[in-house]
Amino acid sequence: MKVAIIGQGYVGLTISAFASTYFDVVGFDSSQKIVDQLNLGISHIEGVESRVLKKLIDNGRYKATTSASEISDCEIVVVAVPTPLNSERNPDLTFINSACRTIGQNLMKPALIINESTSFPGTLRNYIKPQIEKYSSALVEHMYAISPERVDPGRTDFNQKNTPRLYAGLTKEASDRTRDFYSKFCDNLVEVSSPEVAEAAKLFENTFRQVNIALVNEFAQITHALGISVYETLDAANTKPYGFMKFTPSAGVGGHCIPVDPTYLATVAEEHGAPATFIRRANEVNLEMSRYVVTRVAADHGGNLQGKSVLVVGISYKPDVADVRETAAELVIEHLRDAGAVVIWHDDVVGEWKGEKTSPLSGADIALVVTKHSSVDSKKILASAPYVFDTTGKVPGARGF
Ligand SMILES: NC(=O)c1ccc[n+]([C@@H]2O[C@H](COP(=O)([O-])OP(=O)(O)OC[C@H]3O[C@@H](n4cnc5c(N)ncnc54)[C@H](O)[C@@H]3O)[C@@H](O)[C@H]2O)c1
């Protein structure tokens, strides 16, 4: 069976690697640079090792391409393209639309089309299917299903095999074929009654995390005002064996999911006349954390950061990945520069970002830890500046929440 995966990023390449063990996979991506690298056996994401990719290529099971005609005879097409927010911070289905055009114009025989990209309930039924049909020149009838992706890049304990996967087709046959496809490489498949339930469940999972992160971020500000340790208080609360789940404070949330997905849910809620005040407020609290952190650092310096050299330690959105999408470090740096600080950053995992290169972990007036990669030694962070503020709770001896 020949399978096309549209989008070869974190989600698409991960699925490609698992599926290539059982199927012939064409990894279609609009970026020539990514495709060229992949065909050389060089992986650009955590979780897919280059040597695994190289083996799949050598065995003829995987090939990356920018040529859309190569998907023409595929029996299964998986969509894994970005679903970001636009400049007004509203859902942006531009990439989904162009993936639909690619599929509609090039897929020449009836296939099962599965969407893995995260979007609001109704996207598969009311957007993807009509768009593909609109672009389709061939008289073919495809089947449609959703199976929202739950991959957590960099995580080793849960992967495609042991993470339960939700799925639902627009028809029973589409559901059954979706189960057959994923059951080759996923142990636990959970069918739900409609694509809308699967789409909504995915958004709610990430909204659950967003509001709990916002809650603990607000709590960190409360405990500071009360003069008690947020970490000790959270550990104390966490001794309750039921009804509590521990989240820890941070400089904000980043990545493709937590800062984005809840807005998809809030938008569709408001379009249907349902309030999403809680979700909107959680988003605000998380965005405001970067300013709060800078205010705390400034307060420890007489309220003035003018001319101070500040080293931001860790700029990816979470430890041990190079992903900088929506990273809280960006807002932290912006607020520091607005306050007159001279900002550089250290992150050897990211290396280069926005035309700037990683700086040595030393020599600043102030070090502000946003993300702590496991490869970065806490003692070296502590020695990098006379004043260190840690937002991660992982640098013993530093100032923090
Ligand atoms: N990254 C995660 O941890 C994660 C987890 C669960 C779900 N998701 C969701 O999965 C989807 C994909 O996210 P990602 O992290 O893999 O994104 P990504 O940016 O890592 O990868 C997307 C890839 O799609 C390519 N692309 C864009 N438009 C294209 C098109 N029209 N045709 C072909 N290729 C195209 C890009 O070049 C890029 O390589 C999003 O909806 C995201 O919300 C992501």
The ligand as a MOL file (V3000), in Angstrom:
LIG
                    3D

  0  0  0     0  0            999 V3000
M  V30 BEGIN CTAB
M  V30 COUNTS 44 48 0 0 0
M  V30 BEGIN ATOM
M  V30 1 N 4.4560 19.6170 16.9700 0
M  V30 2 C 3.6710 19.0120 17.8300 0
M  V30 3 O 4.0980 18.6680 18.9330 0
M  V30 4 C 2.2310 18.6930 17.5030 0
M  V30 5 C 1.5520 17.7910 18.3170 0
M  V30 6 C 0.2410 17.4700 18.0220 0
M  V30 7 C -0.3800 18.0850 16.9350 0
M  V30 8 N 0.2840 18.9830 16.1730 0 CHG=1
M  V30 9 C -0.4110 19.5590 15.0270 0
M  V30 10 O 0.0480 18.9450 13.8330 0
M  V30 11 C 0.0460 19.8740 12.7460 0
M  V30 12 C 1.4350 19.9550 12.1550 0
M  V30 13 O 2.3170 20.4580 13.1450 0
M  V30 14 P 3.8790 20.2430 13.0760 0
M  V30 15 O 4.3950 20.5450 14.4240 0
M  V30 16 O 4.2020 18.9450 12.4480 0 CHG=-1
M  V30 17 O 4.2910 21.4370 12.0700 0
M  V30 18 P 5.7250 21.6720 11.4060 0
M  V30 19 O 5.8120 23.1240 11.1490 0
M  V30 20 O 6.7820 21.0000 12.2020 0
M  V30 21 O 5.6320 20.9060 10.0180 0
M  V30 22 C 4.7550 21.2470 9.0180 0
M  V30 23 C 5.4100 20.9370 7.6870 0
M  V30 24 O 4.4150 21.1430 6.6910 0
M  V30 25 C 5.0290 21.7630 5.5750 0
M  V30 26 N 3.9650 22.3720 4.8080 0
M  V30 27 C 3.3060 23.5160 5.0570 0
M  V30 28 N 2.3140 23.6780 4.1480 0
M  V30 29 C 2.3790 22.6070 3.3290 0
M  V30 30 C 1.6220 22.1990 2.2190 0
M  V30 31 N 0.5980 22.9160 1.7700 0
M  V30 32 N 1.9530 21.0640 1.6000 0
M  V30 33 C 2.9920 20.3200 2.0610 0
M  V30 34 N 3.7320 20.6550 3.1110 0
M  V30 35 C 3.4190 21.7770 3.7520 0
M  V30 36 C 6.0710 22.6770 6.1740 0
M  V30 37 O 7.1020 22.9590 5.2380 0
M  V30 38 C 6.5810 21.8600 7.3550 0
M  V30 39 O 7.6930 21.0660 7.0120 0
M  V30 40 C -0.4750 21.1750 13.3350 0
M  V30 41 O -1.8560 21.2400 13.1430 0
M  V30 42 C -0.1600 21.0320 14.8230 0
M  V30 43 O -1.0110 21.8120 15.6070 0
M  V30 44 C 1.5940 19.2830 16.4180 0
M  V30 END ATOM
M  V30 BEGIN BOND
M  V30 1 1 1 2
M  V30 2 2 2 3
M  V30 3 1 2 4
M  V30 4 1 4 5
M  V30 5 2 4 44
M  V30 6 2 5 6
M  V30 7 1 6 7
M  V30 8 2 7 8
M  V30 9 1 8 9
M  V30 10 1 8 44
M  V30 11 1 9 10
M  V30 12 1 9 42
M  V30 13 1 10 11
M  V30 14 1 11 12
M  V30 15 1 11 40
M  V30 16 1 12 13
M  V30 17 1 13 14
M  V30 18 2 14 15
M  V30 19 1 14 16
M  V30 20 1 14 17
M  V30 21 1 17 18
M  V30 22 2 18 19
M  V30 23 1 18 20
M  V30 24 1 18 21
M  V30 25 1 21 22
M  V30 26 1 22 23
M  V30 27 1 23 24
M  V30 28 1 23 38
M  V30 29 1 24 25
M  V30 30 1 25 26
M  V30 31 1 25 36
M  V30 32 1 26 27
M  V30 33 1 26 35
M  V30 34 2 27 28
M  V30 35 1 28 29
M  V30 36 1 29 30
M  V30 37 2 29 35
M  V30 38 1 30 31
M  V30 39 2 30 32
M  V30 40 1 32 33
M  V30 41 2 33 34
M  V30 42 1 34 35
M  V30 43 1 36 37
M  V30 44 1 36 38
M  V30 45 1 38 39
M  V30 46 1 40 41
M  V30 47 1 40 42
M  V30 48 1 42 43
M  V30 END BOND
M  V30 END CTAB
M  END
